[in-house]
Amino acid sequence: MSMTYQETMEYIHSLLRFGSKPGLARIGRLLELLGNPQKNLRFVHIAGTNGKGSTTAMIASVLTTAGYKTGMYTSPFVIDFRERMQIDGEMIGMDALAEQAGRVRQAADRLAETEESATEFEIVTAIALCWFEASGCDIVCLEVGLGGRFDATNIIEPPLVSVITSISLDHTQVLGDNVAQIAYEKCGIIKPLGITVTYPDQDPQALTVIMQRAFEENNTLIRPNLSAAEILSSDLYGTVFRYDRFTLRIPLVGRHQVANAITAVETIGALKSRGFMITDANIMAGLQAVKWPARFEVLSANPFMILDGAHNEAGVAALADNLKLLVDRDVTAVVGMLADKEVENSLRHILPMCKRVIAVTPLNPRAMPAMDLKAIASKWCGSVSADDSIEHGIRRALRESGEQDLILIFGSLFLAGDARRMVLQWKQEGSL
């Protein structure tokens, strides 16, 4: 079935109405109709609550630097839908996306005739796998969408390495209301006789489950040693640290990003034990070259503006730690969150550090209305206002902030994507 890029995007977005349904039967049948592209690919599979995207991007960057044709599948996107599937750091082309979507749609239509319709995430996952196979990828860094056990990505053959990043409370209505239950779902990606790498500073409840599942599946479990990572310098544009025999620079800020980076380093070590040829120079260059927007990203130096996609308690707590690098500046926060997140628990970490807060409503059906967010924010900050429009909220922040102030935009990746697009356009037009 031939489609244009515009028709492809309309088709994908029309699938939202099917929501998210657990289970691997539909994606398995869909991929069968497509010739099982996943069976011709090798994977690093990454699950977790926070840090999945950063860790995936770091592993992929090192593999690309080492000369391997490397697919990367992540979600959600920040600016462009095509960010979700990349090869060697380049997004899928519009024509390639339309071509693979046409293939998948044909199979999905056949599936719908006899069984229930595939979900949006299943369709997008199938498109990515078809593209990675058609492009001849040597390896794919595959980020889980939600959970792990019943996530559509878990249809793959046993991966070369399973990676479990930081686990905390998120999506509790789907995954369980305590960290141990959530960890059990994430550990669904651990397969028999494999290698599992876990985030070094894991919640003790989560670590217990990871160790148990790794033992049950007869996995080698690798846990990096965070105390062996010595931060040498850190500024708004990155972190230099020593770990093992390496002195590494990452263009990301915060101790949690150092923890993600050593998780990536240990994953690369595991791949080397599987026969991949990766030098120390590849590791250092790959980590330094990683690109991951909306993670304590300096959007503008004048006015000083930072964007962060932190959207749950652990992410916002890490953001609050990073803010300590900027102790001499008054902070105006533009905040928008989804109503199904731990809003109160998240905001208490950071709003006491803010001089003023502007609540906005992200463009998402699950968004918390700005006025509701304002009521919660008022518990921790004396100056809180509300704007339904993200643009009006940022413009208000620009008007009300002094030259030495910091404007911090955070609370949801949906907010981050829209805000990033706006601010970069204003810079280009010279209207910032």
Secondary structure, DSSP 8 states (H G I E B T S, - for coil): ----HHHHHHHHHHGGGG-----SHHHHHHHHHTT-GGGG--EEEEE-SBSHHHHHHHHHHHHHHTT--EEEE-SS-SS-GGGGEEETTEE--HHHHHHHHHHHHHHHHHHHHHS----HHHHHHHHHHHHHHHTT-SEEEEE-SSSSSSSGGGGSS--SEEEE-B--S-SHHHH-SSHHHHHHHHGGG--TT-EEEE-TT--HHHHHHHHHHHHHTT-EEE---GGG-EEEEEETTEEEEEETTEEEEES--SHHHHHHHHHHHHHHHHHHHTT----HHHHHHHHHT---TTSSEEEEETTEEEEE---SHHHHHHHHHHHGGGTTS-EEEEE--BTTS-HHHHHTTTGGG-SEEEEE--SSTTB--HHHHHHHHTTT-S-EEEESSHHHHHHHHHHHS-TT-EEEEES-HHHHHHHHHHHHHHHHHT--
